[in-house]
Each structure stands twice: as C-alpha cells, then as structure tokens.
Amino acid sequence: MSQAGPDEVEHLDEALSTLGERDVETWRRENIRRRGHEALGAPRRSKLAHGYRRYFEPALVATVCAIHLVWAFGTTASILLR
C-alpha cells in the first residue's frame, strides 16, 4: 500500500470532519444531542435501581429464557420419542 501525499491526507481530513453533517440529518443530530444533555442532567439513580437494571433484570430474562428452552426441548422430545 502506498503512502498518501499531504494533499490527499488534508482532503480526507476535511471529508471526515464533515461526515457527521452529511451522514445524519440535522433534526436527528439535534435530537441525539438533546437526549444526551437530558441524560447527563438527570438525577442519579439509587443503588437499588442501578442493581435492578444492571443485575436482576438481565438474570431474570436469562432465567425465563432458559426455562422456556427447557420446556420446548422437553415437549419436542416427548412428542418425538413416543
């Protein structure tokens, strides 16, 4: 791979600097910025709420999915092995 000249690098830098403006519509970019500022300014969640969202809820979802899979495989096996 050949090295790019300084003019090519400058052109790429300029193109990359305007990528956000060309890639995302103005209203979407402003909406994302507004939601980010709201999240930064929101009050901190309690440790209990943080623990629920971080640990308990994913564990609960994984457990329900595992139970459903065991039930589905058991039902399928009982039908096929009659």
Secondary structure as UniProt FT lines:
FT   HELIX           6..17
FT   HELIX           19..23
FT   HELIX           26..41
FT   HELIX           47..51
FT   HELIX           52..56
FT   HELIX           57..80
//
